[in-house]
């Protein structure tokens, strides 16, 4: 995990007023959580205070205390951002490790006060954003000696800059090295220098803007994921209802199939019974026919005998013809 230090020149009083409004969360910023704003901590001239610090007032108080001479068109202050890799501040459950955070904050305030004695006008610990960080506001000055007098002059260039850009970059690298050494006790190390990585340096406001863009993208991604989740749940619910309807339909079909099977079995039994009845009826009809034929033949035979008997009696009783003689 890495230590993070950035320094930004505050050129105009209006910029410092904007930074003060941002610290009080009265600006138009959207990258912080209003529900966690009360967790932020504030310091003025080395002392912790209850609420946001008016940076313009704190700057005036420091200038008056030190008797600073302001240069015309010079920078009015410097903002130093101090932080670390996001995972450094959180425990395994994803909650802020309060003990580690408190030790880190105190160590940062102490080492900045030692490095830049009597220059710290205000500081703020932001806990309502994604990653905890300290914003330290300094009024950089140096002692200027001339033949006639010695004065303490406000100068961003003498403290953080240099006669040339190369000198300024060299001083910033030295500051980064110093800060990494101070944070080594927390297991933090210096990032790879820009000269080796080729990365473009971002000012605090550019960094904050990028973070806001990343946060906005993350919110959009979360919203899209939530919409996709809801669509998936709706589709699942429709599929579940459809499956339930199909299961009920299948159960009804199975029930009807069982009923039809039972009816078919009953019809088969009735058909077998009818077949047996028909066979019995046919046998009975055949027997009746045989009996009827036998009775008719007996009756015919009897009638034939009776006719023959009648004819015989008739012949016996009939007189001989008169014209016939034997």
ChimeraX attribute file (.defattr): number of C-alpha atoms within 10 A of each C-alpha:
attribute: neighborCount
match mode: 1-to-1
recipient: residues
	/A:1	14
	/A:2	20
	/A:3	23
	/A:4	19
	/A:5	20
	/A:6	18
	/A:7	19
	/A:8	17
	/A:9	19
	/A:10	20
	/A:11	15
	/A:12	14
	/A:13	14
	/A:14	12
	/A:15	14
	/A:16	21
	/A:17	15
	/A:18	15
	/A:19	20
	/A:20	19
	/A:21	18
	/A:22	14
	/A:23	23
	/A:24	15
	/A:25	16
	/A:26	10
	/A:27	12
	/A:28	8
	/A:29	13
	/A:30	12
	/A:31	17
	/A:32	16
	/A:33	14
	/A:34	11
	/A:35	8
	/A:36	12
	/A:37	16
	/A:38	13
	/A:39	10
	/A:40	19
	/A:41	17
	/A:42	21
	/A:43	20
	/A:44	24
	/A:45	19
	/A:46	16
	/A:47	10
	/A:48	14
	/A:49	12
	/A:50	11
	/A:51	15
	/A:52	20
	/A:53	22
	/A:54	17
	/A:55	24
	/A:56	17
	/A:57	14
	/A:58	19
	/A:59	23
	/A:60	13
	/A:61	15
	/A:62	20
	/A:63	20
	/A:64	11
	/A:65	10
	/A:66	13
	/A:67	13
	/A:68	20
	/A:69	16
	/A:70	15
	/A:71	11
	/A:72	7
	/A:73	8
	/A:74	14
	/A:75	19
	/A:76	24
	/A:77	28
	/A:78	24
	/A:79	22
	/A:80	19
	/A:81	19
	/A:82	21
	/A:83	22
	/A:84	20
	/A:85	14
	/A:86	13
	/A:87	13
	/A:88	20
	/A:89	20
	/A:90	16
	/A:91	12
	/A:92	8
	/A:93	7
	/A:94	9
	/A:95	9
	/A:96	17
	/A:97	14
	/A:98	12
	/A:99	9
	/A:100	14
	/A:101	16
	/A:102	11
	/A:103	11
	/A:104	18
	/A:105	16
	/A:106	10
	/A:107	16
	/A:108	19
	/A:109	17
	/A:110	14
	/A:111	15
	/A:112	19
	/A:113	15
	/A:114	11
	/A:115	12
	/A:116	15
	/A:117	13
	/A:118	18
	/A:119	25
	/A:120	25
	/A:121	27
	/A:122	25
	/A:123	27
	/A:124	21
	/A:125	19
	/A:126	21
	/A:127	19
	/A:128	18
	/A:129	16
	/A:130	14
	/A:131	16
	/A:132	21
	/A:133	22
	/A:134	22
	/A:135	21
	/A:136	22
	/A:137	27
	/A:138	29
	/A:139	26
	/A:140	24
	/A:141	24
	/A:142	16
	/A:143	11
	/A:144	12
	/A:145	11
	/A:146	7
	/A:147	5
	/A:148	6
	/A:149	7
	/A:150	10
	/A:151	14
	/A:152	16
	/A:153	20
	/A:154	25
	/A:155	23
	/A:156	23
	/A:157	16
	/A:158	14
	/A:159	16
	/A:160	18
	/A:161	18
	/A:162	16
	/A:163	9
	/A:164	10
	/A:165	10
	/A:166	11
	/A:167	13
	/A:168	17
	/A:169	15
	/A:170	14
	/A:171	16
	/A:172	18
	/A:173	15
	/A:174	12
	/A:175	17
	/A:176	19
	/A:177	17
	/A:178	14
	/A:179	22
	/A:180	21
	/A:181	14
	/A:182	17
	/A:183	20
	/A:184	13
	/A:185	11
	/A:186	16
	/A:187	11
	/A:188	19
	/A:189	20
	/A:190	19
	/A:191	15
	/A:192	11
	/A:193	12
	/A:194	11
	/A:195	10
	/A:196	7
	/A:197	9
	/A:198	9
	/A:199	10
	/A:200	8
	/A:201	10
	/A:202	14
	/A:203	14
	/A:204	17
	/A:205	10
	/A:206	11
	/A:207	13
	/A:208	14
	/A:209	15
	/A:210	13
	/A:211	15
	/A:212	17
	/A:213	13
	/A:214	13
	/A:215	16
	/A:216	14
	/A:217	12
	/A:218	12
	/A:219	12
	/A:220	12
	/A:221	12
	/A:222	12
	/A:223	12
	/A:224	12
	/A:225	12
	/A:226	12
	/A:227	12
	/A:228	12
	/A:229	12
	/A:230	12
	/A:231	12
	/A:232	12
	/A:233	12
	/A:234	12
	/A:235	12
	/A:236	12
	/A:237	12
	/A:238	12
	/A:239	12
	/A:240	12
	/A:241	12
	/A:242	12
	/A:243	12
	/A:244	12
	/A:245	12
	/A:246	12
	/A:247	12
	/A:248	12
	/A:249	12
	/A:250	12
	/A:251	12
	/A:252	12
	/A:253	12
	/A:254	12
	/A:255	12
	/A:256	12
	/A:257	12
	/A:258	12
	/A:259	12
	/A:260	12
	/A:261	12
	/A:262	12
	/A:263	12
	/A:264	12
	/A:265	12
	/A:266	12
	/A:267	12
	/A:268	12
	/A:269	12
	/A:270	12
	/A:271	12
	/A:272	12
	/A:273	12
	/A:274	12
	/A:275	12
	/A:276	12
	/A:277	12
	/A:278	12
	/A:279	12
	/A:280	12
	/A:281	12
	/A:282	12
	/A:283	12
	/A:284	12
	/A:285	12
	/A:286	12
	/A:287	12
	/A:288	12
	/A:289	12
	/A:290	12
	/A:291	12
	/A:292	12
	/A:293	12
	/A:294	12
	/A:295	12
	/A:296	12
	/A:297	12
	/A:298	12
	/A:299	12
	/A:300	12
	/A:301	12
	/A:302	12
	/A:303	12
	/A:304	12
	/A:305	12
	/A:306	12
	/A:307	12
	/A:308	12
	/A:309	12
	/A:310	12
	/A:311	12
	/A:312	11
	/A:313	11
	/A:314	11
	/A:315	11
	/A:316	9
	/A:317	9
	/A:318	8
	/A:319	8
	/A:320	9
	/A:321	7
	/A:322	6
	/A:323	5
	/A:324	6
	/A:325	6
	/A:326	2
